[in-house]
Amino acid sequence: MVASQHDNCREVLQRLYHYLDGELTDESRAEIQRHLEDCSPCVGAFGFEKDLRRVIAQRCRDVPPPDLRRRIAEALSRDRSA
């Protein structure tokens, strides 16, 4: 891998979370998409992160007990009025 490709990979991997969260400009998203189309190691990392987020979203759906929700709401209300 040439140095410029290595630098591109490093930049893509650093911006991957922002890409997945939809926090980049259209131009930045297009740059990363082009890179992912040509770089199997980066597309592998992208696939892993995307799948990990999906699994977390599916499995982390715990709902706090009503008493805890009430206590949090009361604490927030006290902080706002202070």
N, CA and C of each residue as an Amber inpcrd file, in Angstrom:
protein
   246
   0.8580000  -1.1710000   0.0000000   0.0000000   0.0000000   0.0000000
   0.9060000   1.2350000   0.0000000   0.6820000   2.1720000  -0.8950000
   1.4740000   3.3940000  -0.9560000   1.0520000   4.3220000   0.1650000
   1.9430000   5.2590000   0.4930000   1.6920000   6.1400000   1.6420000
   0.3990000   6.9250000   1.4970000   0.1080000   7.4260000   0.3020000
  -1.1090000   8.2190000   0.1460000  -2.3590000   7.3580000   0.3720000
  -2.3340000   6.1150000  -0.0670000  -3.4710000   5.2140000   0.1760000
  -3.6060000   4.9430000   1.6670000  -2.4790000   4.7460000   2.3460000
  -2.4910000   4.5180000   3.7910000  -3.0790000   5.7290000   4.5090000
  -2.6900000   6.9310000   4.0890000  -3.2350000   8.1540000   4.6860000
  -4.7310000   8.2560000   4.4350000  -5.1660000   7.8970000   3.2270000
  -6.5940000   7.9320000   2.9190000  -7.3580000   6.9620000   3.8110000
  -6.8060000   5.7840000   4.0120000  -7.4580000   4.7920000   4.8750000
  -7.5650000   5.3220000   6.3000000  -6.5080000   5.8960000   6.7880000
  -6.5120000   6.4360000   8.1500000  -7.5890000   7.5120000   8.2910000
  -7.6810000   8.3910000   7.3130000  -8.6870000   9.4540000   7.3550000
 -10.1060000   8.8820000   7.2830000 -10.3120000   7.9230000   6.4090000
 -11.6340000   7.3070000   6.2750000 -12.0360000   6.6340000   7.5860000
 -11.1210000   5.8840000   8.1770000 -11.4420000   5.1830000   9.4200000
 -11.7130000   6.1660000  10.5610000 -11.0140000   7.3000000  10.5720000
 -11.2580000   8.3060000  11.6000000 -12.6270000   8.9580000  11.4280000
 -13.0990000   9.0570000  10.1990000 -14.3740000   9.7210000   9.9250000
 -15.5380000   8.7400000   9.7810000 -15.2670000   7.4610000   9.9740000
 -16.2720000   6.4310000   9.7510000 -17.5000000   6.6080000  10.6410000
 -17.3000000   6.9390000  11.9160000 -18.4400000   7.1190000  12.8200000
 -19.3030000   8.2950000  12.3660000 -18.6560000   9.3620000  11.9270000
 -19.4090000  10.5170000  11.4370000 -20.1740000  10.1550000  10.1630000
 -19.5520000   9.3210000   9.3380000 -20.2030000   8.8500000   8.1150000
 -21.4440000   8.0280000   8.4630000 -21.2960000   7.0970000   9.3850000
 -22.4210000   6.2470000   9.7770000 -23.5250000   7.0320000  10.4640000
 -23.1620000   8.0870000  11.1670000 -24.1520000   8.9130000  11.8650000
 -24.7890000   9.9610000  10.9600000 -24.3230000  10.0480000   9.7040000
 -24.8830000  11.0250000   8.7720000 -24.4950000  12.4510000   9.1180000
 -23.3160000  12.6300000   9.7160000 -22.8870000  13.9440000  10.1770000
 -21.9250000  14.6420000   9.2270000 -21.7610000  14.1290000   8.0360000
 -20.8180000  14.7230000   7.0860000 -21.5630000  15.4460000   5.9700000
 -20.8500000  16.3340000   5.3170000 -21.4180000  17.0040000   4.1530000
 -21.5750000  15.9870000   3.0290000 -22.3830000  16.3290000   2.0520000
 -22.5660000  15.4430000   0.9010000 -21.2390000  15.1610000   0.2130000
 -20.3890000  16.1840000   0.1150000 -19.0850000  16.0270000  -0.5350000
 -18.2020000  15.0500000   0.2430000 -18.1580000  15.1950000   1.5600000
 -17.3490000  14.2910000   2.3830000 -17.8810000  12.8640000   2.3210000
 -19.2110000  12.7260000   2.3320000 -19.8100000  11.3850000   2.2310000
 -19.4330000  10.7390000   0.8930000 -19.4600000  11.5290000  -0.1680000
 -19.1190000  11.0030000  -1.4940000 -17.6540000  10.5760000  -1.5420000
 -16.7620000  11.3340000  -0.9250000 -15.3440000  10.9730000  -0.8890000
 -15.1480000   9.6410000  -0.1790000 -15.8000000   9.4900000   0.9470000
 -15.6620000   8.2460000   1.7040000 -16.2760000   7.0920000   0.9290000
 -17.4180000   7.3110000   0.3190000 -18.0640000   6.2540000  -0.4670000
 -17.1540000   5.7940000  -1.6020000 -16.5210000   6.7390000  -2.2910000
 -15.5930000   6.3700000  -3.3730000 -14.4420000   5.5290000  -2.8270000
 -13.9220000   5.9380000  -1.6720000 -12.8210000   5.1870000  -1.0750000
 -13.2720000   3.7700000  -0.7110000 -14.4570000   3.6670000  -0.1080000
 -14.9610000   2.3560000   0.2920000 -15.1740000   1.4340000  -0.9010000
 -15.5180000   1.9900000  -2.0360000 -15.7300000   1.1860000  -3.2380000
 -14.4390000   0.5490000  -3.7360000 -13.2910000   1.1660000  -3.3940000
 -11.9990000   0.6990000  -3.9100000 -11.0910000   0.0730000  -2.8600000
 -11.5010000   0.0480000  -1.5980000 -10.5830000  -0.3880000  -0.5480000
 -11.2400000  -1.4660000   0.3150000 -10.8850000  -2.7100000   0.0690000
 -11.5210000  -3.8030000   0.8050000 -11.2390000  -3.7710000   2.3090000
 -10.0440000  -3.3870000   2.7850000  -9.8720000  -3.3250000   4.2400000
 -10.8040000  -2.2990000   4.8950000 -10.9660000  -1.1570000   4.2700000
 -11.8370000  -0.1230000   4.8400000 -13.3070000  -0.5280000   4.7420000
 -13.6900000  -1.1520000   3.6490000 -15.0890000  -1.5790000   3.5270000
 -15.3750000  -2.6800000   4.5410000 -14.3760000  -3.4790000   4.8720000
 -14.5440000  -4.4800000   5.9190000 -14.7790000  -3.8300000   7.2740000
 -14.0010000  -2.7930000   7.5800000 -14.1870000  -2.0620000   8.8440000
 -15.5490000  -1.3950000   8.8620000 -15.9520000  -0.8280000   7.7340000
 -17.2530000  -0.1870000   7.6260000 -18.3720000  -1.1980000   7.8830000
 -18.2650000  -2.3610000   7.2640000 -19.2840000  -3.3910000   7.4460000
 -19.3760000  -3.8470000   8.8940000 -18.2180000  -4.0120000   9.5270000
 -18.2120000  -4.4240000  10.9260000 -18.9010000  -3.3860000  11.8020000
 -18.5360000  -2.1160000  11.6440000 -19.1150000  -1.0510000  12.4630000
 -20.6200000  -0.9170000  12.2140000 -21.0180000  -1.0380000  10.9650000
 -22.4370000  -0.9430000  10.6250000 -23.2160000  -2.0890000  11.2690000
 -22.6790000  -3.3040000  11.1730000 -23.3370000  -4.4570000  11.7890000
 -23.3620000  -4.3430000  13.3040000 -22.2830000  -3.8790000  13.8900000
 -22.2240000  -3.7000000  15.3370000 -23.2900000  -2.7250000  15.8100000
 -23.4340000  -1.6200000  15.1130000 -24.4660000  -0.6450000  15.4720000
 -25.8630000  -1.2460000  15.3590000 -26.0830000  -2.0490000  14.3410000
 -27.3890000  -2.6820000  14.1540000 -27.6970000  -3.6300000  15.3060000
 -26.7100000  -4.4340000  15.6890000 -26.9040000  -5.3820000  16.7910000
 -27.1610000  -4.6400000  18.0940000 -26.4000000  -3.6050000  18.3550000
 -26.5950000  -2.8250000  19.5770000 -27.9870000  -2.2090000  19.5910000
 -28.3970000  -1.6560000  18.4760000 -29.7260000  -1.0310000  18.4040000
 -30.8350000  -2.0520000  18.6410000 -30.6460000  -3.2590000  18.1480000
 -31.6690000  -4.2890000  18.3060000 -31.7180000  -4.8500000  19.7220000
 -30.5820000  -4.9360000  20.3570000 -30.5200000  -5.6150000  21.6580000
 -30.5560000  -4.6770000  22.8480000 -30.3070000  -3.4230000  22.6570000
 -30.2440000  -2.4740000  23.7710000 -31.5160000  -1.6390000  23.8050000
 -32.6000000  -2.2990000  24.0700000 -33.8970000  -1.6190000  24.0930000
 -34.5290000  -1.6780000  25.4780000 -33.6870000  -1.7560000  26.4810000
 -34.2140000  -1.8000000  27.8480000 -34.9590000  -0.5050000  28.1570000
 -36.0560000  -0.6460000  28.8380000 -36.8530000   0.4990000  29.2610000
 -36.6620000   0.6470000  30.7660000 -36.2750000   1.8450000  31.2100000
 -36.0720000   2.0210000  32.6440000 -37.3870000   1.8820000  33.3990000
 -37.3090000   1.4160000  34.6450000 -38.5230000   1.2840000  35.4520000
 -39.1870000   2.6480000  35.6420000 -40.5170000   2.6690000  35.7570000
 -41.2300000   3.9380000  35.9070000 -40.7320000   4.7750000  37.0810000
 -40.3640000   4.1310000  38.1820000 -39.8710000   4.8710000  39.3410000
 -38.5700000   5.6040000  39.0140000 -37.6830000   4.9540000  38.2900000
 -36.4330000   5.5970000  37.9020000 -36.6980000   6.7700000  36.9730000
 -37.5790000   6.6040000  36.0240000 -37.9330000   7.6940000  35.1060000
 -38.4960000   8.8850000  35.8800000 -39.3480000   8.6000000  36.8630000
 -39.9450000   9.6630000  37.6720000 -38.8640000  10.4060000  38.4560000
 -37.9450000   9.6740000  39.0770000 -36.8900000  10.3140000  39.8650000
 -35.9790000  11.1640000  38.9940000 -35.6840000  10.6920000  37.7950000
 -34.8560000  11.4760000  36.8670000 -35.5890000  12.7480000  36.4580000
 -36.8700000  12.6300000  36.1340000 -37.6610000  13.8050000  35.7510000
 -37.7080000  14.8140000  36.8930000 -37.8790000  14.3390000  38.1250000
 -37.9050000  15.2360000  39.2790000 -36.5580000  15.9280000  39.4710000
 -35.4720000  15.1790000  39.3210000 -34.1400000  15.7660000  39.4650000
 -33.8950000  16.8170000  38.3970000 -34.3040000  16.5600000  37.1660000
 -34.1410000  17.5410000  36.0950000 -34.9860000  18.7750000  36.3630000
 -36.1770000  18.5760000  36.8760000 -37.0530000  19.6970000  37.1960000
 -36.4360000  20.5550000  38.2830000 -35.8590000  19.9330000  39.3060000
 -35.1960000  20.6890000  40.3810000 -34.0390000  21.4740000  39.8240000
 -33.2330000  20.8690000  38.9320000 -32.0770000  21.5680000  38.3580000
 -32.4990000  22.7650000  37.5250000 -33.5990000  22.6630000  36.8030000
 -34.0700000  23.7640000  35.9660000 -34.5630000  24.9290000  36.8190000
 -35.1690000  24.6160000  37.9540000 -35.7370000  25.6810000  38.7980000
 -34.6730000  26.2950000  39.7060000 -33.5170000  25.7060000  39.8030000
 -32.4630000  26.2280000  40.6960000 -31.7170000  27.3740000  40.0710000
